[in-house]
Amino acid sequence: MSMTDAYRSSEADPSAGATTPKRLATSIRNLQKHYVLRSETVKALRGVSFDVPEGDYVAIMGPSGSGKSTLLNLLGCLDKPTKGSLMLGDDDIAKMTDDELAEIRSQRIGFVFQSYNLIQQLSVVENIQVPLYYQGNIGAKERARSIELAERVGLGDRLDHRPTQLSGGQQQRVAIARSLVNDPYFVLADEPTGNLDSVTTEEILSIFDQLNEEGRTIILVTHEDFVAARAKRVVRLKDGKLHKDEINTEDSRNAARDFQRKHVEQLLKEGDR
Ligand SMILES: Nc1ncnc2c1ncn2[C@@H]1O[C@H](COP(=O)(O)OP(=O)(O)OP(=O)(O)O)[C@@H](O)[C@H]1O
């Protein structure tokens, strides 16, 4: 059974996961990525291994140059590893053709970028639908799903707005809705709050919290400790290797949420926005 089938069948079976071990959204083994530049070879990833069970919420951290973006590009099927394996269910992306990678990328990976990456000429609903264009099937059902997702992220009253008519936080919410439209294996977020103020950051992190509570798998790259503190787990890279893989306890996650929310309440009280 391919990952797509496995994923869909789990949604159809409400008891799945209750008694059986969780399936993996992805499994990474001895992952290596080398960039060859004329006479020099840069070893951006030097053998990284870890699993991400479905429903996990992973923050990837590490100093500049440690390989975070490289890992994210591989997870997002934007690039292929030099060595090792990256499994999406039964499919190893190292063995896929470029066409297969493009297909899986457009159909089953949800991307959220720091700079939103919305299409300026399109409305909120049309932007949410963009990943569906690659499949060539946008009918009433798909439009209804896009509207539902816009409502889900609090933009039900902005359906026909263009990105320039939205705040940064609203644009990021469109990007989150867009990332979900294909029912992805996981949402991959690259510094999703990097351009946002504290209040808006809290709004976006709360949406990620809710999505994860609903079972969505989230993998995000961040430089911010308070963002990573919201995840279930923090994977730290150093010099292209896995340096640490630590669980955030429920207590510490709750404390991080409370701290950030109080900080935001204080800002709002002071009218500092
Ligand atoms: N396309 C590329 N060609 C050559 N070298 C690259 C390429 N992309 C990344 N590198 C190199 O690979 C290493 C890891 O880079 P990467 O961008 O993955 O790190 P990062 O942890 O995301 O850094 P930052 O936090 O600064 O974004 C760096 O030494 C970088 O210079």
The ligand as an SDF file (V2000), in Angstrom:
LIG
                    3D

 31 33  0  0  0  0  0  0  0  0999 V2000
   22.6230   25.1730   -3.3520 N   0  0  0  0  0  0  0  0  0  0  0  0
   23.7300   25.1200   -2.6070 C   0  0  0  0  0  0  0  0  0  0  0  0
   24.9350   25.0290   -3.1870 N   0  0  0  0  0  0  0  0  0  0  0  0
   26.0520   24.9510   -2.4400 C   0  0  0  0  0  0  0  0  0  0  0  0
   26.0880   24.9650   -1.0940 N   0  0  0  0  0  0  0  0  0  0  0  0
   24.9340   25.0820   -0.4720 C   0  0  0  0  0  0  0  0  0  0  0  0
   23.6770   25.1640   -1.1780 C   0  0  0  0  0  0  0  0  0  0  0  0
   22.6760   25.2720   -0.2710 N   0  0  0  0  0  0  0  0  0  0  0  0
   23.2610   25.2550    0.9460 C   0  0  0  0  0  0  0  0  0  0  0  0
   24.6060   25.1400    0.8370 N   0  0  0  0  0  0  0  0  0  0  0  0
   25.5750   25.0380    1.9270 C   0  0  0  0  0  0  0  0  0  0  0  0
   25.1680   23.9510    2.7530 O   0  0  0  0  0  0  0  0  0  0  0  0
   25.3490   24.2730    4.1310 C   0  0  0  0  0  0  0  0  0  0  0  0
   23.9990   24.1570    4.8460 C   0  0  0  0  0  0  0  0  0  0  0  0
   23.1360   25.2010    4.3570 O   0  0  0  0  0  0  0  0  0  0  0  0
   21.6290   25.3860    4.7990 P   0  0  0  0  0  0  0  0  0  0  0  0
   21.0710   26.4980    3.9740 O   0  0  0  0  0  0  0  0  0  0  0  0
   20.9440   24.0730    4.7240 O   0  0  0  0  0  0  0  0  0  0  0  0
   21.7920   25.8120    6.3150 O   0  0  0  0  0  0  0  0  0  0  0  0
   20.7240   26.4700    7.3250 P   0  0  0  0  0  0  0  0  0  0  0  0
   20.8970   25.7430    8.6100 O   0  0  0  0  0  0  0  0  0  0  0  0
   19.3720   26.4650    6.7090 O   0  0  0  0  0  0  0  0  0  0  0  0
   21.2550   27.9500    7.4460 O   0  0  0  0  0  0  0  0  0  0  0  0
   20.4410   29.3310    7.7380 P   0  0  0  0  0  0  0  0  0  0  0  0
   19.9280   29.2360    9.1470 O   0  0  0  0  0  0  0  0  0  0  0  0
   21.5140   30.3760    7.5910 O   0  0  0  0  0  0  0  0  0  0  0  0
   19.3620   29.4380    6.6960 O   0  0  0  0  0  0  0  0  0  0  0  0
   25.9540   25.6630    4.1680 C   0  0  0  0  0  0  0  0  0  0  0  0
   27.3410   25.5240    4.2780 O   0  0  0  0  0  0  0  0  0  0  0  0
   25.5810   26.2480    2.8250 C   0  0  0  0  0  0  0  0  0  0  0  0
   26.5220   27.2050    2.4180 O   0  0  0  0  0  0  0  0  0  0  0  0
  1  2  1  0
  2  3  1  0
  2  7  2  0
  3  4  2  0
  4  5  1  0
  5  6  2  0
  6  7  1  0
  6 10  1  0
  7  8  1  0
  8  9  2  0
  9 10  1  0
 10 11  1  0
 11 12  1  0
 11 30  1  0
 12 13  1  0
 13 14  1  0
 13 28  1  0
 14 15  1  0
 15 16  1  0
 16 17  2  0
 16 18  1  0
 16 19  1  0
 19 20  1  0
 20 21  2  0
 20 22  1  0
 20 23  1  0
 23 24  1  0
 24 25  2  0
 24 26  1  0
 24 27  1  0
 28 29  1  0
 28 30  1  0
 30 31  1  0
M  END
$$$$
